Amino acid sequence: MAYNGEWAASYGFHPAVLNYNGIASVDGYLGMYAQEYKDKWQKVIEPAFPGSPSLADYYMGWGARVNLISANDENTYAPLRVMDPEDKRLIANMDELRSLDCKYIFSRFGISNASEIGLNLVGKIHR
């Protein structure tokens, strides 16, 4: 399957990496998101709020970032050479994410609950 400009989200790295590589992203770090978009994005990540209280507080208190957050309050977008979180689940409202026309999730690590949330692996890079 080839990428043809469809919308995507990132998990495990900063959303700008997608943009730097010519991939259109529904997530990002901009100082001008419309409140309607922030409200929509909140519905996407709200299921992770109970397990990620500090990331939920960060999201609710800072209007410039929309991104998928971890299931257990671990910062999964930190610019680290090696990213190997303990909890590799993605906790998100996938219907809301799809409603943003998001077709792909690019992840730095395997999402352990991928089949449970309806994700299919379409490619993998080995290093």
KOLGU-4560 file (N, C-alpha, C; in nm, 3 decimals, padded with zeros to 5 digits):
<recs>
<n_xx: 00.085 n_yy: -00.117 n_zz: 00.000 ca_xx: 00.000 ca_yy: 00.000 ca_zz: 00.000 c_xx: 00.090 c_yy: 00.124 c_zz: 00.000 mol: A seq: 1 type: MET>
<n_xx: 00.062 n_yy: 00.216 n_zz: -00.086 ca_xx: 00.144 ca_yy: 00.337 ca_zz: -00.098 c_xx: 00.075 c_yy: 00.455 c_zz: -00.030 mol: A seq: 2 type: ALA>
<n_xx: 00.155 n_yy: 00.542 n_zz: 00.026 ca_xx: 00.103 ca_yy: 00.666 ca_zz: 00.087 c_xx: 00.077 c_yy: 00.766 c_zz: -00.025 mol: A seq: 3 type: TYR>
<n_xx: -00.045 n_yy: 00.822 n_zz: -00.026 ca_xx: -00.085 ca_yy: 00.915 ca_zz: -00.130 c_xx: -00.142 c_yy: 01.044 c_zz: -00.074 mol: A seq: 4 type: ASN>
<n_xx: -00.080 n_yy: 01.098 n_zz: 00.031 ca_xx: -00.124 ca_yy: 01.226 ca_zz: 00.085 c_xx: -00.236 c_yy: 01.218 c_zz: 00.186 mol: A seq: 5 type: GLY>
<n_xx: -00.274 n_yy: 01.098 n_zz: 00.228 ca_xx: -00.381 ca_yy: 01.084 ca_zz: 00.326 c_xx: -00.337 c_yy: 01.140 c_zz: 00.462 mol: A seq: 6 type: GLU>
<n_xx: -00.433 n_yy: 01.176 n_zz: 00.544 ca_xx: -00.405 ca_yy: 01.229 ca_zz: 00.677 c_xx: -00.356 c_yy: 01.117 c_zz: 00.769 mol: A seq: 7 type: TRP>
<n_xx: -00.265 n_yy: 01.152 n_zz: 00.858 ca_xx: -00.206 ca_yy: 01.056 ca_zz: 00.950 c_xx: -00.185 c_yy: 01.120 c_zz: 01.086 mol: A seq: 8 type: ALA>
<n_xx: -00.158 n_yy: 01.037 n_zz: 01.186 ca_xx: -00.121 ca_yy: 01.083 ca_zz: 01.320 c_xx: 00.006 c_yy: 01.010 c_zz: 01.361 mol: A seq: 9 type: ALA>
<n_xx: 00.077 n_yy: 01.067 n_zz: 01.457 ca_xx: 00.200 ca_yy: 01.004 ca_zz: 01.506 c_xx: 00.181 c_yy: 00.955 c_zz: 01.649 mol: A seq: 10 type: SER>
<n_xx: 00.255 n_yy: 00.851 n_zz: 01.683 ca_xx: 00.255 ca_yy: 00.800 ca_zz: 01.820 c_xx: 00.397 c_yy: 00.755 c_zz: 01.851 mol: A seq: 11 type: TYR>
<n_xx: 00.456 n_yy: 00.814 n_zz: 01.953 ca_xx: 00.592 ca_yy: 00.776 ca_zz: 01.991 c_xx: 00.698 c_yy: 00.872 c_zz: 01.942 mol: A seq: 12 type: GLY>
<n_xx: 00.657 n_yy: 00.979 n_zz: 01.875 ca_xx: 00.750 ca_yy: 01.082 ca_zz: 01.831 c_xx: 00.671 c_yy: 01.210 c_zz: 01.803 mol: A seq: 13 type: PHE>
<n_xx: 00.742 n_yy: 01.318 n_zz: 01.790 ca_xx: 00.678 ca_yy: 01.448 ca_zz: 01.769 c_xx: 00.605 c_yy: 01.448 c_zz: 01.635 mol: A seq: 14 type: HIS>
<n_xx: 00.483 n_yy: 01.502 n_zz: 01.631 ca_xx: 00.406 ca_yy: 01.504 ca_zz: 01.506 c_xx: 00.476 c_yy: 01.575 c_zz: 01.390 mol: A seq: 15 type: PRO>
<n_xx: 00.564 n_yy: 01.669 n_zz: 01.418 ca_xx: 00.633 ca_yy: 01.742 ca_zz: 01.310 c_xx: 00.718 c_yy: 01.650 c_zz: 01.224 mol: A seq: 16 type: ALA>
<n_xx: 00.760 n_yy: 01.536 n_zz: 01.278 ca_xx: 00.839 ca_yy: 01.441 ca_zz: 01.200 c_xx: 00.762 c_yy: 01.397 c_zz: 01.076 mol: A seq: 17 type: VAL>
<n_xx: 00.630 n_yy: 01.381 n_zz: 01.090 ca_xx: 00.549 ca_yy: 01.347 ca_zz: 00.974 c_xx: 00.558 c_yy: 01.457 c_zz: 00.869 mol: A seq: 18 type: LEU>
<n_xx: 00.537 n_yy: 01.580 n_zz: 00.913 ca_xx: 00.540 ca_yy: 01.693 ca_zz: 00.820 c_xx: 00.675 c_yy: 01.705 c_zz: 00.752 mol: A seq: 19 type: ASN>
<n_xx: 00.783 n_yy: 01.689 n_zz: 00.829 ca_xx: 00.918 ca_yy: 01.699 ca_zz: 00.772 c_xx: 00.941 c_yy: 01.596 c_zz: 00.662 mol: A seq: 20 type: TYR>
<n_xx: 00.864 n_yy: 01.488 n_zz: 00.668 ca_xx: 00.879 ca_yy: 01.380 ca_zz: 00.570 c_xx: 00.767 c_yy: 01.377 c_zz: 00.466 mol: A seq: 21 type: ASN>
<n_xx: 00.696 n_yy: 01.488 n_zz: 00.452 ca_xx: 00.595 ca_yy: 01.500 ca_zz: 00.349 c_xx: 00.464 c_yy: 01.429 c_zz: 00.377 mol: A seq: 22 type: GLY>
<n_xx: 00.437 n_yy: 01.402 n_zz: 00.503 ca_xx: 00.314 ca_yy: 01.331 ca_zz: 00.542 c_xx: 00.219 c_yy: 01.430 c_zz: 00.608 mol: A seq: 23 type: ILE>
<n_xx: 00.097 n_yy: 01.436 n_zz: 00.562 ca_xx: -00.004 ca_yy: 01.526 ca_zz: 00.618 c_xx: -00.050 c_yy: 01.473 c_zz: 00.753 mol: A seq: 24 type: ALA>
<n_xx: -00.045 n_yy: 01.557 n_zz: 00.856 ca_xx: -00.079 ca_yy: 01.511 ca_zz: 00.990 c_xx: -00.199 c_yy: 01.584 c_zz: 01.048 mol: A seq: 25 type: SER>
<n_xx: -00.281 n_yy: 01.508 n_zz: 01.121 ca_xx: -00.394 ca_yy: 01.567 ca_zz: 01.193 c_xx: -00.351 c_yy: 01.617 c_zz: 01.329 mol: A seq: 26 type: VAL>
<n_xx: -00.233 n_yy: 01.578 n_zz: 01.373 ca_xx: -00.180 ca_yy: 01.623 ca_zz: 01.501 c_xx: -00.066 c_yy: 01.721 c_zz: 01.477 mol: A seq: 27 type: ASP>
<n_xx: -00.025 n_yy: 01.788 n_zz: 01.582 ca_xx: 00.084 ca_yy: 01.883 ca_zz: 01.564 c_xx: 00.100 c_yy: 01.979 c_zz: 01.679 mol: A seq: 28 type: GLY>
<n_xx: 00.179 n_yy: 02.081 n_zz: 01.656 ca_xx: 00.215 ca_yy: 02.179 ca_zz: 01.757 c_xx: 00.206 c_yy: 02.317 c_zz: 01.693 mol: A seq: 29 type: TYR>
<n_xx: 00.087 n_yy: 02.375 n_zz: 01.699 ca_xx: 00.062 ca_yy: 02.506 ca_zz: 01.639 c_xx: 00.001 c_yy: 02.599 c_zz: 01.743 mol: A seq: 30 type: LEU>
<n_xx: 00.029 n_yy: 02.726 n_zz: 01.732 ca_xx: -00.025 ca_yy: 02.823 ca_zz: 01.826 c_xx: -00.161 c_yy: 02.876 c_zz: 01.786 mol: A seq: 31 type: GLY>
<n_xx: -00.226 n_yy: 02.814 n_zz: 01.689 ca_xx: -00.350 ca_yy: 02.872 ca_zz: 01.639 c_xx: -00.459 c_yy: 02.770 c_zz: 01.607 mol: A seq: 32 type: MET>
<n_xx: -00.469 n_yy: 02.663 n_zz: 01.683 ca_xx: -00.578 ca_yy: 02.569 ca_zz: 01.661 c_xx: -00.710 c_yy: 02.635 c_zz: 01.698 mol: A seq: 33 type: TYR>
<n_xx: -00.811 n_yy: 02.614 n_zz: 01.616 ca_xx: -00.945 ca_yy: 02.661 ca_zz: 01.649 c_xx: -00.997 c_yy: 02.582 c_zz: 01.768 mol: A seq: 34 type: ALA>
<n_xx: -01.076 n_yy: 02.645 n_zz: 01.852 ca_xx: -01.130 ca_yy: 02.577 ca_zz: 01.970 c_xx: -01.211 c_yy: 02.454 c_zz: 01.929 mol: A seq: 35 type: GLN>
<n_xx: -01.281 n_yy: 02.462 n_zz: 01.819 ca_xx: -01.358 ca_yy: 02.348 ca_zz: 01.770 c_xx: -01.267 c_yy: 02.227 c_zz: 01.743 mol: A seq: 36 type: GLU>
<n_xx: -01.149 n_yy: 02.252 n_zz: 01.686 ca_xx: -01.056 ca_yy: 02.143 ca_zz: 01.659 c_xx: -01.000 c_yy: 02.087 c_zz: 01.790 mol: A seq: 37 type: TYR>
<n_xx: -00.967 n_yy: 02.175 n_zz: 01.883 ca_xx: -00.918 ca_yy: 02.129 ca_zz: 02.014 c_xx: -01.024 c_yy: 02.044 c_zz: 02.083 mol: A seq: 38 type: LYS>
<n_xx: -01.150 n_yy: 02.086 n_zz: 02.076 ca_xx: -01.259 ca_yy: 02.010 ca_zz: 02.137 c_xx: -01.272 c_yy: 01.873 c_zz: 02.071 mol: A seq: 39 type: ASP>
<n_xx: -01.260 n_yy: 01.870 n_zz: 01.940 ca_xx: -01.267 ca_yy: 01.744 ca_zz: 01.866 c_xx: -01.151 c_yy: 01.653 c_zz: 01.906 mol: A seq: 40 type: LYS>
<n_xx: -01.031 n_yy: 01.711 n_zz: 01.913 ca_xx: -00.913 ca_yy: 01.633 ca_zz: 01.947 c_xx: -00.923 c_yy: 01.581 c_zz: 02.091 mol: A seq: 41 type: TRP>
<n_xx: -00.982 n_yy: 01.660 n_zz: 02.179 ca_xx: -01.000 ca_yy: 01.614 ca_zz: 02.317 c_xx: -01.082 c_yy: 01.486 c_zz: 02.320 mol: A seq: 42 type: GLN>
<n_xx: -01.184 n_yy: 01.477 n_zz: 02.235 ca_xx: -01.264 ca_yy: 01.354 ca_zz: 02.228 c_xx: -01.179 c_yy: 01.236 c_zz: 02.183 mol: A seq: 43 type: LYS>
<n_xx: -01.079 n_yy: 01.261 n_zz: 02.100 ca_xx: -00.991 ca_yy: 01.154 ca_zz: 02.053 c_xx: -00.909 c_yy: 01.099 c_zz: 02.169 mol: A seq: 44 type: VAL>
<n_xx: -00.850 n_yy: 01.186 n_zz: 02.251 ca_xx: -00.756 ca_yy: 01.140 ca_zz: 02.354 c_xx: -00.817 c_yy: 01.125 c_zz: 02.493 mol: A seq: 45 type: ILE>
<n_xx: -00.939 n_yy: 01.167 n_zz: 02.512 ca_xx: -01.003 ca_yy: 01.160 ca_zz: 02.643 c_xx: -01.000 c_yy: 01.022 c_zz: 02.708 mol: A seq: 46 type: GLU>
<n_xx: -01.015 n_yy: 00.912 n_zz: 02.633 ca_xx: -01.008 ca_yy: 00.781 ca_zz: 02.696 c_xx: -00.875 c_yy: 00.755 c_zz: 02.770 mol: A seq: 47 type: PRO>
<n_xx: -00.768 n_yy: 00.824 n_zz: 02.733 ca_xx: -00.638 ca_yy: 00.805 ca_zz: 02.799 c_xx: -00.622 c_yy: 00.893 c_zz: 02.922 mol: A seq: 48 type: ALA>
<n_xx: -00.710 n_yy: 00.990 n_zz: 02.943 ca_xx: -00.695 ca_yy: 01.084 ca_zz: 03.055 c_xx: -00.684 c_yy: 01.017 c_zz: 03.192 mol: A seq: 49 type: PHE>
<n_xx: -00.766 n_yy: 00.916 n_zz: 03.225 ca_xx: -00.755 ca_yy: 00.854 ca_zz: 03.358 c_xx: -00.616 c_yy: 00.797 c_zz: 03.388 mol: A seq: 50 type: PRO>
<n_xx: -00.550 n_yy: 00.739 n_zz: 03.288 ca_xx: -00.418 ca_yy: 00.682 ca_zz: 03.307 c_xx: -00.305 c_yy: 00.780 c_zz: 03.288 mol: A seq: 51 type: GLY>
<n_xx: -00.336 n_yy: 00.897 n_zz: 03.234 ca_xx: -00.234 ca_yy: 00.998 ca_zz: 03.203 c_xx: -00.274 c_yy: 01.135 c_zz: 03.257 mol: A seq: 52 type: SER>
<n_xx: -00.288 n_yy: 01.148 n_zz: 03.389 ca_xx: -00.337 ca_yy: 01.276 ca_zz: 03.443 c_xx: -00.247 c_yy: 01.395 c_zz: 03.414 mol: A seq: 53 type: PRO>
<n_xx: -00.116 n_yy: 01.379 n_zz: 03.415 ca_xx: -00.031 ca_yy: 01.496 ca_zz: 03.390 c_xx: -00.037 c_yy: 01.536 c_zz: 03.243 mol: A seq: 54 type: SER>
<n_xx: -00.046 n_yy: 01.437 n_zz: 03.152 ca_xx: -00.057 ca_yy: 01.469 ca_zz: 03.010 c_xx: -00.195 c_yy: 01.529 c_zz: 02.979 mol: A seq: 55 type: LEU>
<n_xx: -00.298 n_yy: 01.482 n_zz: 03.049 ca_xx: -00.432 ca_yy: 01.541 ca_zz: 03.033 c_xx: -00.430 c_yy: 01.686 c_zz: 03.079 mol: A seq: 56 type: ALA>
<n_xx: -00.367 n_yy: 01.713 n_zz: 03.194 ca_xx: -00.357 ca_yy: 01.851 ca_zz: 03.244 c_xx: -00.279 c_yy: 01.938 c_zz: 03.146 mol: A seq: 57 type: ASP>
<n_xx: -00.172 n_yy: 01.884 n_zz: 03.092 ca_xx: -00.092 ca_yy: 01.958 ca_zz: 02.995 c_xx: -00.177 c_yy: 01.993 c_zz: 02.873 mol: A seq: 58 type: TYR>
<n_xx: -00.251 n_yy: 01.895 n_zz: 02.822 ca_xx: -00.336 ca_yy: 01.919 ca_zz: 02.705 c_xx: -00.441 c_yy: 02.026 c_zz: 02.736 mol: A seq: 59 type: TYR>
<n_xx: -00.508 n_yy: 02.012 n_zz: 02.848 ca_xx: -00.616 ca_yy: 02.103 ca_zz: 02.882 c_xx: -00.565 c_yy: 02.244 c_zz: 02.911 mol: A seq: 60 type: MET>
<n_xx: -00.441 n_yy: 02.256 n_zz: 02.954 ca_xx: -00.386 ca_yy: 02.386 ca_zz: 02.991 c_xx: -00.302 c_yy: 02.455 c_zz: 02.886 mol: A seq: 61 type: GLY>
<n_xx: -00.275 n_yy: 02.387 n_zz: 02.774 ca_xx: -00.188 ca_yy: 02.445 ca_zz: 02.672 c_xx: -00.254 c_yy: 02.424 c_zz: 02.537 mol: A seq: 62 type: TRP>
<n_xx: -00.287 n_yy: 02.532 n_zz: 02.469 ca_xx: -00.365 ca_yy: 02.523 ca_zz: 02.349 c_xx: -00.290 c_yy: 02.492 c_zz: 02.222 mol: A seq: 63 type: GLY>
<n_xx: -00.160 n_yy: 02.477 n_zz: 02.227 ca_xx: -00.082 ca_yy: 02.468 ca_zz: 02.104 c_xx: -00.051 c_yy: 02.326 c_zz: 02.057 mol: A seq: 64 type: ALA>
<n_xx: -00.080 n_yy: 02.225 n_zz: 02.134 ca_xx: -00.040 ca_yy: 02.089 ca_zz: 02.096 c_xx: -00.162 c_yy: 01.997 c_zz: 02.089 mol: A seq: 65 type: ARG>
<n_xx: -00.173 n_yy: 01.924 n_zz: 01.980 ca_xx: -00.269 ca_yy: 01.814 ca_zz: 01.972 c_xx: -00.190 c_yy: 01.691 c_zz: 01.929 mol: A seq: 66 type: VAL>
<n_xx: -00.192 n_yy: 01.589 n_zz: 02.011 ca_xx: -00.119 ca_yy: 01.466 ca_zz: 01.980 c_xx: -00.175 c_yy: 01.350 c_zz: 02.062 mol: A seq: 67 type: ASN>
<n_xx: -00.149 n_yy: 01.230 n_zz: 02.013 ca_xx: -00.188 ca_yy: 01.110 ca_zz: 02.087 c_xx: -00.102 c_yy: 01.100 c_zz: 02.212 mol: A seq: 68 type: LEU>
<n_xx: -00.164 n_yy: 01.063 n_zz: 02.323 ca_xx: -00.090 ca_yy: 01.054 ca_zz: 02.449 c_xx: -00.086 c_yy: 00.909 c_zz: 02.495 mol: A seq: 69 type: ILE>
<n_xx: 00.007 n_yy: 00.882 n_zz: 02.585 ca_xx: 00.026 ca_yy: 00.745 ca_zz: 02.631 c_xx: -00.085 c_yy: 00.702 c_zz: 02.726 mol: A seq: 70 type: SER>
<n_xx: -00.092 n_yy: 00.573 n_zz: 02.748 ca_xx: -00.193 ca_yy: 00.514 ca_zz: 02.835 c_xx: -00.156 c_yy: 00.527 c_zz: 02.983 mol: A seq: 71 type: ALA>
<n_xx: -00.030 n_yy: 00.561 n_zz: 03.010 ca_xx: 00.013 ca_yy: 00.560 ca_zz: 03.151 c_xx: 00.097 c_yy: 00.680 c_zz: 03.191 mol: A seq: 72 type: ASN>
<n_xx: 00.076 n_yy: 00.794 n_zz: 03.131 ca_xx: 00.141 ca_yy: 00.920 ca_zz: 03.169 c_xx: 00.288 c_yy: 00.927 c_zz: 03.130 mol: A seq: 73 type: ASP>
<n_xx: 00.332 n_yy: 00.837 n_zz: 03.044 ca_xx: 00.470 ca_yy: 00.840 ca_zz: 02.997 c_xx: 00.479 c_yy: 00.928 c_zz: 02.873 mol: A seq: 74 type: GLU>
<n_xx: 00.577 n_yy: 01.014 n_zz: 02.868 ca_xx: 00.594 ca_yy: 01.105 ca_zz: 02.754 c_xx: 00.647 c_yy: 01.024 c_zz: 02.635 mol: A seq: 75 type: ASN>
<n_xx: 00.562 n_yy: 01.000 n_zz: 02.537 ca_xx: 00.601 ca_yy: 00.919 ca_zz: 02.422 c_xx: 00.644 c_yy: 01.003 c_zz: 02.303 mol: A seq: 76 type: THR>
<n_xx: 00.646 n_yy: 01.134 n_zz: 02.317 ca_xx: 00.692 ca_yy: 01.218 ca_zz: 02.206 c_xx: 00.824 c_yy: 01.288 c_zz: 02.238 mol: A seq: 77 type: TYR>
<n_xx: 00.889 n_yy: 01.248 n_zz: 02.347 ca_xx: 01.018 ca_yy: 01.306 ca_zz: 02.384 c_xx: 01.122 c_yy: 01.275 c_zz: 02.277 mol: A seq: 78 type: ALA>
<n_xx: 01.212 n_yy: 01.371 n_zz: 02.251 ca_xx: 01.314 ca_yy: 01.350 ca_zz: 02.146 c_xx: 01.430 c_yy: 01.264 c_zz: 02.198 mol: A seq: 79 type: PRO>
<n_xx: 01.404 n_yy: 01.138 n_zz: 02.219 ca_xx: 01.505 ca_yy: 01.045 ca_zz: 02.270 c_xx: 01.551 c_yy: 00.954 c_zz: 02.156 mol: A seq: 80 type: LEU>
<n_xx: 01.675 n_yy: 00.913 n_zz: 02.162 ca_xx: 01.728 ca_yy: 00.821 ca_zz: 02.060 c_xx: 01.655 c_yy: 00.687 c_zz: 02.067 mol: A seq: 81 type: ARG>
<n_xx: 01.631 n_yy: 00.637 n_zz: 02.186 ca_xx: 01.562 ca_yy: 00.510 ca_zz: 02.204 c_xx: 01.431 c_yy: 00.537 c_zz: 02.278 mol: A seq: 82 type: VAL>
<n_xx: 01.322 n_yy: 00.490 n_zz: 02.222 ca_xx: 01.190 ca_yy: 00.505 ca_zz: 02.285 c_xx: 01.133 c_yy: 00.365 c_zz: 02.302 mol: A seq: 83 type: MET>
<n_xx: 01.127 n_yy: 00.320 n_zz: 02.427 ca_xx: 01.074 ca_yy: 00.188 ca_zz: 02.456 c_xx: 00.987 c_yy: 00.198 c_zz: 02.580 mol: A seq: 84 type: ASP>
<n_xx: 00.866 n_yy: 00.252 n_zz: 02.565 ca_xx: 00.779 ca_yy: 00.269 ca_zz: 02.682 c_xx: 00.736 c_yy: 00.135 c_zz: 02.741 mol: A seq: 85 type: PRO>
<n_xx: 00.708 n_yy: 00.138 n_zz: 02.870 ca_xx: 00.662 ca_yy: 00.016 ca_zz: 02.936 c_xx: 00.525 c_yy: -00.027 c_zz: 02.883 mol: A seq: 86 type: GLU>
<n_xx: 00.437 n_yy: 00.069 n_zz: 02.867 ca_xx: 00.300 ca_yy: 00.042 ca_zz: 02.822 c_xx: 00.288 c_yy: 00.089 c_zz: 02.678 mol: A seq: 87 type: ASP>
<n_xx: 00.272 n_yy: -00.004 n_zz: 02.587 ca_xx: 00.270 ca_yy: 00.029 ca_zz: 02.444 c_xx: 00.128 c_yy: 00.032 c_zz: 02.387 mol: A seq: 88 type: LYS>
<n_xx: 00.029 n_yy: 00.042 n_zz: 02.475 ca_xx: -00.109 ca_yy: 00.053 ca_zz: 02.427 c_xx: -00.136 c_yy: 00.194 c_zz: 02.375 mol: A seq: 89 type: ARG>
<n_xx: -00.226 n_yy: 00.203 n_zz: 02.282 ca_xx: -00.279 ca_yy: 00.331 ca_zz: 02.238 c_xx: -00.423 c_yy: 00.336 c_zz: 02.288 mol: A seq: 90 type: LEU>
<n_xx: -00.451 n_yy: 00.430 n_zz: 02.377 ca_xx: -00.585 ca_yy: 00.448 ca_zz: 02.430 c_xx: -00.641 c_yy: 00.574 c_zz: 02.367 mol: A seq: 91 type: ILE>
<n_xx: -00.734 n_yy: 00.557 n_zz: 02.274 ca_xx: -00.791 ca_yy: 00.671 ca_zz: 02.202 c_xx: -00.928 c_yy: 00.632 c_zz: 02.148 mol: A seq: 92 type: ALA>
<n_xx: -01.009 n_yy: 00.732 n_zz: 02.123 ca_xx: -01.138 ca_yy: 00.711 ca_zz: 02.059 c_xx: -01.112 c_yy: 00.705 c_zz: 01.909 mol: A seq: 93 type: ASN>
<n_xx: -01.106 n_yy: 00.585 n_zz: 01.856 ca_xx: -01.068 ca_yy: 00.567 ca_zz: 01.716 c_xx: -01.175 c_yy: 00.618 c_zz: 01.621 mol: A seq: 94 type: MET>
<n_xx: -01.301 n_yy: 00.615 n_zz: 01.661 ca_xx: -01.407 ca_yy: 00.670 ca_zz: 01.575 c_xx: -01.388 c_yy: 00.821 c_zz: 01.558 mol: A seq: 95 type: ASP>
<n_xx: -01.353 n_yy: 00.890 n_zz: 01.668 ca_xx: -01.328 ca_yy: 01.034 ca_zz: 01.659 c_xx: -01.205 c_yy: 01.063 c_zz: 01.574 mol: A seq: 96 type: GLU>
<n_xx: -01.101 n_yy: 00.980 n_zz: 01.589 ca_xx: -00.981 ca_yy: 00.999 ca_zz: 01.508 c_xx: -01.012 c_yy: 00.978 c_zz: 01.360 mol: A seq: 97 type: LEU>
<n_xx: -01.090 n_yy: 00.877 n_zz: 01.329 ca_xx: -01.131 ca_yy: 00.854 ca_zz: 01.190 c_xx: -01.215 c_yy: 00.970 c_zz: 01.137 mol: A seq: 98 type: ARG>
<n_xx: -01.294 n_yy: 01.033 n_zz: 01.224 ca_xx: -01.379 ca_yy: 01.144 ca_zz: 01.179 c_xx: -01.295 c_yy: 01.265 c_zz: 01.138 mol: A seq: 99 type: SER>
<n_xx: -01.167 n_yy: 01.266 n_zz: 01.174 ca_xx: -01.074 ca_yy: 01.370 ca_zz: 01.127 c_xx: -01.009 c_yy: 01.329 c_zz: 00.995 mol: A seq: 100 type: LEU>
<n_xx: -01.060 n_yy: 01.224 n_zz: 00.935 ca_xx: -01.008 ca_yy: 01.169 ca_zz: 00.809 c_xx: -00.868 c_yy: 01.110 c_zz: 00.825 mol: A seq: 101 type: ASP>
<n_xx: -00.834 n_yy: 01.069 n_zz: 00.946 ca_xx: -00.704 ca_yy: 01.008 ca_zz: 00.972 c_xx: -00.707 c_yy: 00.863 c_zz: 00.923 mol: A seq: 102 type: CYS>
<n_xx: -00.619 n_yy: 00.833 n_zz: 00.830 ca_xx: -00.613 ca_yy: 00.698 ca_zz: 00.773 c_xx: -00.499 c_yy: 00.615 c_zz: 00.831 mol: A seq: 103 type: LYS>
<n_xx: -00.388 n_yy: 00.681 n_zz: 00.871 ca_xx: -00.270 ca_yy: 00.610 ca_zz: 00.920 c_xx: -00.227 c_yy: 00.662 c_zz: 01.056 mol: A seq: 104 type: TYR>
<n_xx: -00.167 n_yy: 00.573 n_zz: 01.134 ca_xx: -00.094 ca_yy: 00.611 ca_zz: 01.255 c_xx: 00.048 c_yy: 00.561 c_zz: 01.236 mol: A seq: 105 type: ILE>
<n_xx: 00.141 n_yy: 00.653 n_zz: 01.237 ca_xx: 00.283 ca_yy: 00.618 ca_zz: 01.230 c_xx: 00.332 c_yy: 00.609 c_zz: 01.374 mol: A seq: 106 type: PHE>
<n_xx: 00.383 n_yy: 00.495 n_zz: 01.412 ca_xx: 00.426 ca_yy: 00.474 ca_zz: 01.550 c_xx: 00.573 c_yy: 00.433 c_zz: 01.554 mol: A seq: 107 type: SER>
<n_xx: 00.642 n_yy: 00.481 n_zz: 01.656 ca_xx: 00.784 ca_yy: 00.450 ca_zz: 01.673 c_xx: 00.805 c_yy: 00.312 c_zz: 01.731 mol: A seq: 108 type: ARG>
<n_xx: 00.701 n_yy: 00.256 n_zz: 01.788 ca_xx: 00.708 ca_yy: 00.123 ca_zz: 01.850 c_xx: 00.578 c_yy: 00.051 c_zz: 01.818 mol: A seq: 109 type: PHE>
<n_xx: 00.580 n_yy: -00.080 n_zz: 01.833 ca_xx: 00.460 ca_yy: -00.159 ca_zz: 01.808 c_xx: 00.351 c_yy: -00.124 c_zz: 01.908 mol: A seq: 110 type: GLY>
<n_xx: 00.231 n_yy: -00.103 n_zz: 01.861 ca_xx: 00.117 ca_yy: -00.072 ca_zz: 01.948 c_xx: 00.059 c_yy: -00.205 c_zz: 01.994 mol: A seq: 111 type: ILE>
<n_xx: 00.069 n_yy: -00.232 n_zz: 02.124 ca_xx: 00.038 ca_yy: -00.365 ca_zz: 02.176 c_xx: -00.110 c_yy: -00.401 c_zz: 02.166 mol: A seq: 112 type: SER>
<n_xx: -00.197 n_yy: -00.304 n_zz: 02.162 ca_xx: -00.341 ca_yy: -00.334 ca_zz: 02.153 c_xx: -00.397 c_yy: -00.299 c_zz: 02.014 mol: A seq: 113 type: ASN>
<n_xx: -00.314 n_yy: -00.302 n_zz: 01.913 ca_xx: -00.354 ca_yy: -00.261 ca_zz: 01.778 c_xx: -00.477 c_yy: -00.336 c_zz: 01.729 mol: A seq: 114 type: ALA>
<n_xx: -00.479 n_yy: -00.466 n_zz: 01.741 ca_xx: -00.594 ca_yy: -00.542 ca_zz: 01.689 c_xx: -00.721 c_yy: -00.509 c_zz: 01.767 mol: A seq: 115 type: SER>
<n_xx: -00.707 n_yy: -00.483 n_zz: 01.897 ca_xx: -00.824 ca_yy: -00.450 ca_zz: 01.980 c_xx: -00.890 c_yy: -00.319 c_zz: 01.937 mol: A seq: 116 type: GLU>
<n_xx: -00.811 n_yy: -00.225 n_zz: 01.887 ca_xx: -00.867 ca_yy: -00.094 ca_zz: 01.849 c_xx: -00.884 c_yy: -00.081 c_zz: 01.697 mol: A seq: 117 type: ILE>
<n_xx: -00.869 n_yy: -00.191 n_zz: 01.627 ca_xx: -00.898 ca_yy: -00.194 ca_zz: 01.484 c_xx: -00.787 c_yy: -00.145 c_zz: 01.394 mol: A seq: 118 type: GLY>
<n_xx: -00.661 n_yy: -00.155 n_zz: 01.437 ca_xx: -00.549 ca_yy: -00.114 ca_zz: 01.354 c_xx: -00.487 c_yy: -00.235 c_zz: 01.286 mol: A seq: 119 type: LEU>
<n_xx: -00.442 n_yy: -00.215 n_zz: 01.164 ca_xx: -00.370 ca_yy: -00.317 ca_zz: 01.089 c_xx: -00.234 c_yy: -00.266 c_zz: 01.053 mol: A seq: 120 type: ASN>
<n_xx: -00.132 n_yy: -00.347 n_zz: 01.072 ca_xx: 00.004 ca_yy: -00.310 ca_zz: 01.034 c_xx: 00.016 c_yy: -00.314 c_zz: 00.882 mol: A seq: 121 type: LEU>
<n_xx: 00.058 n_yy: -00.201 n_zz: 00.823 ca_xx: 00.073 ca_yy: -00.198 ca_zz: 00.677 c_xx: 00.217 c_yy: -00.185 c_zz: 00.635 mol: A seq: 122 type: VAL>
<n_xx: 00.307 n_yy: -00.167 n_zz: 00.729 ca_xx: 00.448 ca_yy: -00.157 ca_zz: 00.695 c_xx: 00.532 c_yy: -00.143 c_zz: 00.819 mol: A seq: 123 type: GLY>
<n_xx: 00.657 n_yy: -00.182 n_zz: 00.805 ca_xx: 00.749 ca_yy: -00.178 ca_zz: 00.918 c_xx: 00.889 c_yy: -00.152 c_zz: 00.867 mol: A seq: 124 type: LYS>
<n_xx: 00.960 n_yy: -00.065 n_zz: 00.935 ca_xx: 01.100 ca_yy: -00.038 ca_zz: 00.901 c_xx: 01.187 c_yy: -00.103 c_zz: 01.008 mol: A seq: 125 type: ILE>
<n_xx: 01.281 n_yy: -00.182 n_zz: 00.966 ca_xx: 01.374 ca_yy: -00.247 ca_zz: 01.060 c_xx: 01.505 c_yy: -00.170 c_zz: 01.057 mol: A seq: 126 type: HIS>
<n_xx: 01.559 n_yy: -00.143 n_zz: 01.173 ca_xx: 01.689 ca_yy: -00.076 ca_zz: 01.183 c_xx: 01.781 c_yy: -00.156 c_zz: 01.267 mol: A seq: 127 type: ARG>
</recs>
